[in-house]
Amino acid sequence: MVDGDPSSYWANANSALPQWVQVNLGTRRTAGWVMLKLSPAGAWATRTQTLAVRGSTDGAASAR
């Protein structure tokens, strides 16, 4: 999720956890890597993030 502003962030309306986002690549693809780029130093207090990347061929069943 990119908007070009390194200080913005994505969150759901009530900040409930967990949060997720689904991306449809249009066809079956092999992902060699996924990049997570955090906001610049000083934009946020120190925190721990836990992430999971899951794939699916049908948009419902997921595989790790």
PDB file as gemmi writes it, atoms N, CA and C in Angstrom:
CRYST1    1.000    1.000    1.000  90.00  90.00  90.00 P 1                      
ATOM      1  N   MET A   1       0.838  -1.136   0.000  1.00  0.00           N  
ATOM      2  CA  MET A   1       0.000   0.000   0.000  1.00  0.00           C  
ATOM      3  C   MET A   1       0.897   1.216   0.000  1.00  0.00           C  
ATOM      4  N   VAL A   2       0.890   1.931  -1.068  1.00  0.00           N  
ATOM      5  CA  VAL A   2       1.806   3.047  -1.258  1.00  0.00           C  
ATOM      6  C   VAL A   2       1.016   4.300  -1.615  1.00  0.00           C  
ATOM      7  N   ASP A   3       1.328   5.408  -0.944  1.00  0.00           N  
ATOM      8  CA  ASP A   3       0.715   6.683  -1.320  1.00  0.00           C  
ATOM      9  C   ASP A   3       1.753   7.765  -1.587  1.00  0.00           C  
ATOM     10  N   GLY A   4       3.037   7.410  -1.485  1.00  0.00           N  
ATOM     11  CA  GLY A   4       4.102   8.356  -1.771  1.00  0.00           C  
ATOM     12  C   GLY A   4       4.496   9.243  -0.605  1.00  0.00           C  
ATOM     13  N   ASP A   5       3.779   9.167   0.509  1.00  0.00           N  
ATOM     14  CA  ASP A   5       4.092   9.983   1.679  1.00  0.00           C  
ATOM     15  C   ASP A   5       4.682   9.082   2.759  1.00  0.00           C  
ATOM     16  N   PRO A   6       5.993   9.205   3.047  1.00  0.00           N  
ATOM     17  CA  PRO A   6       6.619   8.298   4.018  1.00  0.00           C  
ATOM     18  C   PRO A   6       6.126   8.474   5.451  1.00  0.00           C  
ATOM     19  N   SER A   7       5.384   9.543   5.730  1.00  0.00           N  
ATOM     20  CA  SER A   7       4.885   9.759   7.087  1.00  0.00           C  
ATOM     21  C   SER A   7       3.461   9.249   7.285  1.00  0.00           C  
ATOM     22  N   SER A   8       2.790   8.817   6.229  1.00  0.00           N  
ATOM     23  CA  SER A   8       1.427   8.314   6.391  1.00  0.00           C  
ATOM     24  C   SER A   8       1.460   6.822   6.713  1.00  0.00           C  
ATOM     25  N   TYR A   9       0.331   6.287   7.115  1.00  0.00           N  
ATOM     26  CA  TYR A   9       0.252   4.871   7.460  1.00  0.00           C  
ATOM     27  C   TYR A   9      -1.135   4.355   7.154  1.00  0.00           C  
ATOM     28  N   TRP A  10      -1.251   3.029   7.084  1.00  0.00           N  
ATOM     29  CA  TRP A  10      -2.525   2.384   6.834  1.00  0.00           C  
ATOM     30  C   TRP A  10      -3.037   1.798   8.141  1.00  0.00           C  
ATOM     31  N   ALA A  11      -4.306   2.005   8.421  1.00  0.00           N  
ATOM     32  CA  ALA A  11      -4.948   1.417   9.593  1.00  0.00           C  
ATOM     33  C   ALA A  11      -6.437   1.328   9.310  1.00  0.00           C  
ATOM     34  N   ASN A  12      -7.110   0.382   9.978  1.00  0.00           N  
ATOM     35  CA  ASN A  12      -8.558   0.315   9.792  1.00  0.00           C  
ATOM     36  C   ASN A  12      -9.224   1.411  10.620  1.00  0.00           C  
ATOM     37  N   ALA A  13     -10.514   1.584  10.446  1.00  0.00           N  
ATOM     38  CA  ALA A  13     -11.230   2.706  11.031  1.00  0.00           C  
ATOM     39  C   ALA A  13     -11.146   2.767  12.562  1.00  0.00           C  
ATOM     40  N   ASN A  14     -11.183   1.620  13.241  1.00  0.00           N  
ATOM     41  CA  ASN A  14     -11.173   1.639  14.707  1.00  0.00           C  
ATOM     42  C   ASN A  14      -9.859   1.139  15.307  1.00  0.00           C  
ATOM     43  N   SER A  15      -8.834   0.965  14.499  1.00  0.00           N  
ATOM     44  CA  SER A  15      -7.504   0.518  14.939  1.00  0.00           C  
ATOM     45  C   SER A  15      -7.513  -0.829  15.637  1.00  0.00           C  
ATOM     46  N   ALA A  16      -8.531  -1.661  15.379  1.00  0.00           N  
ATOM     47  CA  ALA A  16      -8.600  -2.993  15.973  1.00  0.00           C  
ATOM     48  C   ALA A  16      -7.521  -3.890  15.374  1.00  0.00           C  
ATOM     49  N   LEU A  17      -7.040  -4.825  16.162  1.00  0.00           N  
ATOM     50  CA  LEU A  17      -6.022  -5.773  15.695  1.00  0.00           C  
ATOM     51  C   LEU A  17      -6.613  -7.166  15.660  1.00  0.00           C  
ATOM     52  N   PRO A  18      -6.204  -8.066  14.824  1.00  0.00           N  
ATOM     53  CA  PRO A  18      -5.201  -7.831  13.778  1.00  0.00           C  
ATOM     54  C   PRO A  18      -5.794  -7.071  12.600  1.00  0.00           C  
ATOM     55  N   GLN A  19      -4.913  -6.474  11.802  1.00  0.00           N  
ATOM     56  CA  GLN A  19      -5.294  -5.796  10.577  1.00  0.00           C  
ATOM     57  C   GLN A  19      -4.712  -6.569   9.411  1.00  0.00           C  
ATOM     58  N   TRP A  20      -5.338  -6.457   8.258  1.00  0.00           N  
ATOM     59  CA  TRP A  20      -4.839  -7.194   7.097  1.00  0.00           C  
ATOM     60  C   TRP A  20      -5.195  -6.432   5.829  1.00  0.00           C  
ATOM     61  N   VAL A  21      -4.516  -6.792   4.769  1.00  0.00           N  
ATOM     62  CA  VAL A  21      -4.795  -6.227   3.462  1.00  0.00           C  
ATOM     63  C   VAL A  21      -4.656  -7.353   2.439  1.00  0.00           C  
ATOM     64  N   GLN A  22      -5.515  -7.358   1.447  1.00  0.00           N  
ATOM     65  CA  GLN A  22      -5.489  -8.387   0.406  1.00  0.00           C  
ATOM     66  C   GLN A  22      -5.167  -7.714  -0.928  1.00  0.00           C  
ATOM     67  N   VAL A  23      -4.262  -8.333  -1.682  1.00  0.00           N  
ATOM     68  CA  VAL A  23      -3.863  -7.820  -2.987  1.00  0.00           C  
ATOM     69  C   VAL A  23      -4.109  -8.899  -4.027  1.00  0.00           C  
ATOM     70  N   ASN A  24      -4.834  -8.565  -5.075  1.00  0.00           N  
ATOM     71  CA  ASN A  24      -5.092  -9.499  -6.169  1.00  0.00           C  
ATOM     72  C   ASN A  24      -4.091  -9.205  -7.278  1.00  0.00           C  
ATOM     73  N   LEU A  25      -3.202 -10.149  -7.550  1.00  0.00           N  
ATOM     74  CA  LEU A  25      -2.180  -9.965  -8.583  1.00  0.00           C  
ATOM     75  C   LEU A  25      -2.697 -10.307  -9.973  1.00  0.00           C  
ATOM     76  N   GLY A  26      -3.941 -10.782 -10.078  1.00  0.00           N  
ATOM     77  CA  GLY A  26      -4.559 -11.038 -11.374  1.00  0.00           C  
ATOM     78  C   GLY A  26      -4.291 -12.405 -11.955  1.00  0.00           C  
ATOM     79  N   THR A  27      -3.194 -13.013 -11.581  1.00  0.00           N  
ATOM     80  CA  THR A  27      -2.837 -14.341 -12.056  1.00  0.00           C  
ATOM     81  C   THR A  27      -1.890 -14.976 -11.042  1.00  0.00           C  
ATOM     82  N   ARG A  28      -1.721 -16.264 -11.109  1.00  0.00           N  
ATOM     83  CA  ARG A  28      -0.827 -16.958 -10.184  1.00  0.00           C  
ATOM     84  C   ARG A  28       0.599 -16.457 -10.384  1.00  0.00           C  
ATOM     85  N   ARG A  29       1.257 -16.067  -9.294  1.00  0.00           N  
ATOM     86  CA  ARG A  29       2.624 -15.548  -9.337  1.00  0.00           C  
ATOM     87  C   ARG A  29       3.466 -16.204  -8.250  1.00  0.00           C  
ATOM     88  N   THR A  30       4.752 -16.214  -8.448  1.00  0.00           N  
ATOM     89  CA  THR A  30       5.691 -16.641  -7.422  1.00  0.00           C  
ATOM     90  C   THR A  30       6.309 -15.395  -6.820  1.00  0.00           C  
ATOM     91  N   ALA A  31       6.229 -15.264  -5.506  1.00  0.00           N  
ATOM     92  CA  ALA A  31       6.821 -14.106  -4.826  1.00  0.00           C  
ATOM     93  C   ALA A  31       8.203 -14.499  -4.329  1.00  0.00           C  
ATOM     94  N   GLY A  32       9.202 -13.802  -4.800  1.00  0.00           N  
ATOM     95  CA  GLY A  32      10.570 -14.047  -4.356  1.00  0.00           C  
ATOM     96  C   GLY A  32      10.905 -13.273  -3.093  1.00  0.00           C  
ATOM     97  N   TRP A  33      10.211 -12.137  -2.897  1.00  0.00           N  
ATOM     98  CA  TRP A  33      10.434 -11.324  -1.707  1.00  0.00           C  
ATOM     99  C   TRP A  33       9.287 -10.335  -1.535  1.00  0.00           C  
ATOM    100  N   VAL A  34       9.162  -9.840  -0.324  1.00  0.00           N  
ATOM    101  CA  VAL A  34       8.181  -8.818   0.013  1.00  0.00           C  
ATOM    102  C   VAL A  34       8.925  -7.748   0.794  1.00  0.00           C  
ATOM    103  N   MET A  35       8.705  -6.475   0.455  1.00  0.00           N  
ATOM    104  CA  MET A  35       9.402  -5.385   1.140  1.00  0.00           C  
ATOM    105  C   MET A  35       8.439  -4.626   2.044  1.00  0.00           C  
ATOM    106  N   LEU A  36       8.875  -4.400   3.264  1.00  0.00           N  
ATOM    107  CA  LEU A  36       8.148  -3.557   4.209  1.00  0.00           C  
ATOM    108  C   LEU A  36       9.056  -2.384   4.517  1.00  0.00           C  
ATOM    109  N   LYS A  37       8.625  -1.202   4.163  1.00  0.00           N  
ATOM    110  CA  LYS A  37       9.413  -0.002   4.421  1.00  0.00           C  
ATOM    111  C   LYS A  37       8.665   0.824   5.456  1.00  0.00           C  
ATOM    112  N   LEU A  38       9.294   1.024   6.602  1.00  0.00           N  
ATOM    113  CA  LEU A  38       8.664   1.750   7.702  1.00  0.00           C  
ATOM    114  C   LEU A  38       8.872   3.250   7.553  1.00  0.00           C  
ATOM    115  N   SER A  39       8.095   4.011   8.286  1.00  0.00           N  
ATOM    116  CA  SER A  39       8.221   5.470   8.289  1.00  0.00           C  
ATOM    117  C   SER A  39       9.615   5.877   8.737  1.00  0.00           C  
ATOM    118  N   PRO A  40      10.058   7.084   8.391  1.00  0.00           N  
ATOM    119  CA  PRO A  40      11.408   7.525   8.753  1.00  0.00           C  
ATOM    120  C   PRO A  40      11.641   7.515  10.258  1.00  0.00           C  
ATOM    121  N   ALA A  41      12.906   7.374  10.648  1.00  0.00           N  
ATOM    122  CA  ALA A  41      13.272   7.394  12.068  1.00  0.00           C  
ATOM    123  C   ALA A  41      12.728   8.661  12.712  1.00  0.00           C  
ATOM    124  N   GLY A  42      12.181   8.514  13.903  1.00  0.00           N  
ATOM    125  CA  GLY A  42      11.629   9.649  14.622  1.00  0.00           C  
ATOM    126  C   GLY A  42      10.149   9.892  14.352  1.00  0.00           C  
ATOM    127  N   ALA A  43       9.597   9.260  13.313  1.00  0.00           N  
ATOM    128  CA  ALA A  43       8.177   9.443  13.006  1.00  0.00           C  
ATOM    129  C   ALA A  43       7.293   8.703  14.001  1.00  0.00           C  
ATOM    130  N   TRP A  44       7.800   7.618  14.556  1.00  0.00           N  
ATOM    131  CA  TRP A  44       7.037   6.790  15.492  1.00  0.00           C  
ATOM    132  C   TRP A  44       7.915   6.428  16.673  1.00  0.00           C  
ATOM    133  N   ALA A  45       7.301   6.132  17.787  1.00  0.00           N  
ATOM    134  CA  ALA A  45       8.039   5.616  18.940  1.00  0.00           C  
ATOM    135  C   ALA A  45       8.493   4.191  18.625  1.00  0.00           C  
ATOM    136  N   THR A  46       9.471   3.697  19.364  1.00  0.00           N  
ATOM    137  CA  THR A  46       9.950   2.331  19.184  1.00  0.00           C  
ATOM    138  C   THR A  46       8.810   1.360  19.413  1.00  0.00           C  
ATOM    139  N   ARG A  47       8.694   0.367  18.560  1.00  0.00           N  
ATOM    140  CA  ARG A  47       7.628  -0.625  18.681  1.00  0.00           C  
ATOM    141  C   ARG A  47       8.075  -1.947  18.073  1.00  0.00           C  
ATOM    142  N   THR A  48       7.351  -2.996  18.401  1.00  0.00           N  
ATOM    143  CA  THR A  48       7.587  -4.313  17.824  1.00  0.00           C  
ATOM    144  C   THR A  48       6.435  -4.620  16.880  1.00  0.00           C  
ATOM    145  N   GLN A  49       6.743  -5.085  15.699  1.00  0.00           N  
ATOM    146  CA  GLN A  49       5.727  -5.434  14.710  1.00  0.00           C  
ATOM    147  C   GLN A  49       5.814  -6.935  14.435  1.00  0.00           C  
ATOM    148  N   THR A  50       4.689  -7.581  14.281  1.00  0.00           N  
ATOM    149  CA  THR A  50       4.632  -8.978  13.877  1.00  0.00           C  
ATOM    150  C   THR A  50       3.890  -9.026  12.545  1.00  0.00           C  
ATOM    151  N   LEU A  51       4.507  -9.644  11.558  1.00  0.00           N  
ATOM    152  CA  LEU A  51       3.937  -9.686  10.214  1.00  0.00           C  
ATOM    153  C   LEU A  51       3.818 -11.112   9.725  1.00  0.00           C  
ATOM    154  N   ALA A  52       2.848 -11.341   8.876  1.00  0.00           N  
ATOM    155  CA  ALA A  52       2.707 -12.620   8.193  1.00  0.00           C  
ATOM    156  C   ALA A  52       2.367 -12.330   6.737  1.00  0.00           C  
ATOM    157  N   VAL A  53       2.971 -13.058   5.831  1.00  0.00           N  
ATOM    158  CA  VAL A  53       2.648 -12.954   4.410  1.00  0.00           C  
ATOM    159  C   VAL A  53       2.072 -14.299   4.008  1.00  0.00           C  
ATOM    160  N   ARG A  54       0.883 -14.275   3.465  1.00  0.00           N  
ATOM    161  CA  ARG A  54       0.218 -15.514   3.070  1.00  0.00           C  
ATOM    162  C   ARG A  54      -0.193 -15.431   1.617  1.00  0.00           C  
ATOM    163  N   GLY A  55      -0.186 -16.558   0.955  1.00  0.00           N  
ATOM    164  CA  GLY A  55      -0.580 -16.619  -0.442  1.00  0.00           C  
ATOM    165  C   GLY A  55      -1.836 -17.467  -0.617  1.00  0.00           C  
ATOM    166  N   SER A  56      -2.545 -17.227  -1.701  1.00  0.00           N  
ATOM    167  CA  SER A  56      -3.760 -17.965  -1.977  1.00  0.00           C  
ATOM    168  C   SER A  56      -3.982 -17.986  -3.479  1.00  0.00           C  
ATOM    169  N   THR A  57      -4.482 -19.085  -3.993  1.00  0.00           N  
ATOM    170  CA  THR A  57      -4.817 -19.149  -5.416  1.00  0.00           C  
ATOM    171  C   THR A  57      -6.298 -18.868  -5.663  1.00  0.00           C  
ATOM    172  N   ASP A  58      -7.092 -18.786  -4.579  1.00  0.00           N  
ATOM    173  CA  ASP A  58      -8.522 -18.555  -4.756  1.00  0.00           C  
ATOM    174  C   ASP A  58      -9.067 -17.382  -3.927  1.00  0.00           C  
ATOM    175  N   GLY A  59      -8.206 -16.669  -3.224  1.00  0.00           N  
ATOM    176  CA  GLY A  59      -8.647 -15.538  -2.421  1.00  0.00           C  
ATOM    177  C   GLY A  59      -9.284 -15.916  -1.107  1.00  0.00           C  
ATOM    178  N   ALA A  60      -9.352 -17.200  -0.785  1.00  0.00           N  
ATOM    179  CA  ALA A  60      -9.972 -17.638   0.460  1.00  0.00           C  
ATOM    180  C   ALA A  60      -9.013 -18.509   1.284  1.00  0.00           C  
ATOM    181  N   ALA A  61      -8.623 -19.651   0.755  1.00  0.00           N  
ATOM    182  CA  ALA A  61      -7.701 -20.543   1.462  1.00  0.00           C  
ATOM    183  C   ALA A  61      -6.308 -19.945   1.388  1.00  0.00           C  
ATOM    184  N   SER A  62      -5.579 -19.954   2.500  1.00  0.00           N  
ATOM    185  CA  SER A  62      -4.251 -19.359   2.494  1.00  0.00           C  
ATOM    186  C   SER A  62      -3.188 -20.380   2.833  1.00  0.00           C  
ATOM    187  N   ALA A  63      -1.995 -20.107   2.364  1.00  0.00           N  
ATOM    188  CA  ALA A  63      -0.827 -20.928   2.659  1.00  0.00           C  
ATOM    189  C   ALA A  63       0.267 -19.996   3.148  1.00  0.00           C  
ATOM    190  N   ARG A  64       1.071 -20.438   4.061  1.00  0.00           N  
ATOM    191  CA  ARG A  64       2.174 -19.598   4.560  1.00  0.00           C  
ATOM    192  C   ARG A  64       3.387 -19.756   3.703  1.00  0.00           C  
TER     193      ARG A  64                                                      
END                                                                             
